[in-house]
Amino acid sequence: MSESKRLFFAIELPAPVQRQIVRWRAEHFPPEAGRPVAAANLHLTLAFLGDVSADKQRALAAMAGRIAQPEFTLHLDDAGQWLRSRVLWLGTRQPPRGLLQLANMLRAQAARSGCYQSPQPFHPHITLLRDAGHAVAIPAPGFHWAFPVNEFSLYESAFARGRTRYTPIQRWTLGNPERNSDEV
C-alpha cells in the first residue's frame, strides 16, 4: 500500500513579491502579533486536498492538466484577520474572474474525487501570521502588489523537525491546455 501525502493546489508567489511582503509584514506587525509564515511557504491556496494516495494524486493531476484557463493578474491590496482561526492574511479586494474560476474548477474536481471541500465560500488569501489570537491593527489601504499568474502548482505539506514545509511537486501552465504538467 502506498503512503499518502498531504496535498493542495496553490499559486506560488514570485520570489521578489515574497521578499517585499515579508519586509512589509515586519514593518507593520510587531513580533507578538503572531507567528510569521516562512517566506518560502507564502502561497495562495486554490483547493485543499488533505491526505491523498498516490493513485488519487495521479487522477487529480490528470484532471488539473485538462483545465483550460487563461492567465490573469493578481492584485494583493487587502488584509485582515480571522480571530477564530488565529490568522492574519493578505488578499485581494477584487478577485479576478480567472482566479475564481480556477479555484472553483479545482475544488469541484477535488470534491468529485472524494477530497472534502469546505462549504465556506472561497476567499483568496495568503496567510501572513499564524497564532494571531489578539486583534491587531491592519495597515491602512495603500499597499499593493501585482503579478501575472500563468501557472498553478500541486503542493505537498510535510511536517518535519518542528516545521511545516510546502513543496511544489507538479506545475501546470495557464492559457495552454495542450501543455502537459511539469514535474518539479
C-alpha positions in Angstrom: 0.0 0.0 0.0 1.4 3.4 -1.0 1.8 6.2 1.6 -0.5 9.1 1.3 0.7 12.7 1.1 -1.0 15.9 2.4 -1.6 17.9 -0.8 -3.1 21.2 -2.0 -3.3 23.2 -5.2 -2.0 26.7 -5.0 -0.5 29.7 -6.7 3.2 30.3 -5.9 4.3 33.9 -5.3 7.2 35.2 -7.3 10.4 35.4 -5.1 10.6 39.3 -5.3 7.0 39.6 -4.2 7.6 37.2 -1.3 10.6 39.3 -0.2 8.6 42.5 -0.4 5.7 41.1 1.5 8.0 39.7 4.3 9.6 43.2 4.6 6.2 44.9 4.7 4.9 42.4 7.3 8.0 43.1 9.5 7.4 46.8 9.2 3.7 46.7 10.1 3.2 43.9 12.6 5.1 43.5 15.9 6.6 40.2 16.8 3.8 39.5 19.4 1.1 39.8 16.7 1.6 36.2 15.7 4.0 33.6 14.2 5.2 34.6 10.7 4.8 32.2 7.9 8.2 31.5 6.3 8.8 33.4 3.0 9.1 30.1 1.1 5.7 29.0 2.4 3.8 32.1 1.3 1.2 30.9 -1.3 -2.5 31.3 -2.3 -4.3 28.0 -1.8 -6.8 27.2 -4.5 -8.0 23.8 -3.2 -7.0 21.8 -0.2 -7.0 18.1 -0.8 -5.9 16.6 2.5 -4.2 13.2 2.7 -4.2 11.7 -0.8 -3.0 8.3 -2.0 -0.6 8.1 -5.0 -3.4 6.8 -7.2 -5.7 9.7 -6.3 -2.8 12.1 -6.7 -2.3 10.8 -10.3 -6.1 11.2 -11.0 -6.2 14.7 -9.6 -3.1 15.7 -11.6 -4.6 14.4 -14.8 -7.8 16.4 -14.2 -5.7 19.5 -13.4 -3.9 19.1 -16.6 -7.1 19.3 -18.6 -8.1 22.7 -17.2 -8.1 25.3 -19.9 -7.9 28.6 -18.0 -6.5 31.9 -19.2 -3.7 33.7 -17.4 -4.7 36.6 -15.1 -3.1 39.3 -12.9 -3.4 39.0 -9.2 -3.5 42.2 -7.2 -2.8 41.9 -3.4 -4.3 45.0 -1.9 -6.4 43.9 1.1 -5.6 42.5 4.5 -7.5 41.2 7.5 -7.6 38.9 10.5 -9.7 35.9 11.3 -9.6 35.7 15.1 -11.4 32.3 15.2 -8.7 30.6 13.1 -6.0 32.9 14.6 -4.7 34.0 11.1 -3.7 37.3 9.7 -4.0 37.4 5.9 -3.2 39.3 2.7 -5.7 39.2 -0.1 -7.4 40.9 -3.0 -10.3 43.4 -2.9 -11.5 42.4 -6.4 -10.6 38.7 -7.1 -10.0 38.3 -10.9 -12.6 36.1 -12.6 -9.8 33.7 -13.7 -8.7 33.1 -10.1 -12.3 32.4 -9.0 -12.9 30.0 -12.0 -9.6 28.2 -11.5 -10.3 27.7 -7.7 -13.9 26.6 -8.4 -12.8 24.0 -11.0 -10.1 22.6 -8.8 -12.4 22.4 -5.7 -15.1 20.7 -7.8 -12.7 18.1 -9.1 -11.3 17.5 -5.7 -14.8 17.0 -4.2 -15.7 14.6 -7.0 -12.5 12.7 -6.2 -13.6 12.4 -2.6 -11.5 15.2 -1.1 -13.5 17.1 1.4 -14.1 20.7 0.5 -15.1 23.3 3.0 -18.7 24.6 2.4 -17.3 28.2 3.1 -17.1 30.3 0.0 -13.6 30.6 -1.5 -11.8 33.6 0.0 -8.4 34.0 -1.8 -5.7 34.9 0.7 -2.1 34.4 1.7 -1.6 33.6 5.3 1.0 36.0 6.8 0.8 35.2 10.5 -0.5 32.2 12.5 -1.4 32.1 16.2 -2.6 35.7 15.9 -5.1 35.3 18.8 -5.4 39.0 19.6 -6.8 41.7 17.4 -4.1 43.7 15.6 -4.1 46.9 13.7 -4.4 46.3 10.0 -2.3 48.7 7.8 -4.4 51.4 6.1 -5.2 50.8 2.4 -2.5 51.8 0.0 -0.3 48.7 0.0 -0.3 46.8 -3.3 1.5 44.1 -5.1 0.5 42.8 -8.5 1.9 39.9 -10.6 0.8 37.8 -13.6 -0.4 34.3 -12.7 0.5 32.0 -15.6 0.7 28.7 -13.7 -0.6 26.8 -10.6 1.0 24.0 -8.7 0.3 20.9 -6.7 2.0 21.2 -3.3 2.9 18.7 -0.6 2.7 19.8 3.0 5.2 18.0 5.2 5.9 18.4 8.9 9.5 17.6 10.0 11.8 18.9 12.8 9.1 21.1 14.2 8.4 22.9 10.9 5.9 22.7 8.2 7.3 22.9 4.7 5.2 23.4 1.5 6.9 22.0 -1.6 5.6 22.3 -5.2 5.7 18.8 -6.7 3.9 19.5 -10.1 3.0 22.6 -12.1 0.6 23.4 -14.9 0.7 26.4 -17.2 -2.4 28.5 -17.7 -3.6 29.6 -21.1 -2.3 26.5 -22.9 -4.3 23.3 -22.3 -2.1 21.4 -24.8 0.9 21.7 -22.5 1.3 18.8 -20.0 2.3 19.2 -16.4 5.8 19.7 -15.3 7.1 17.5 -12.5 9.1 19.7 -10.2 
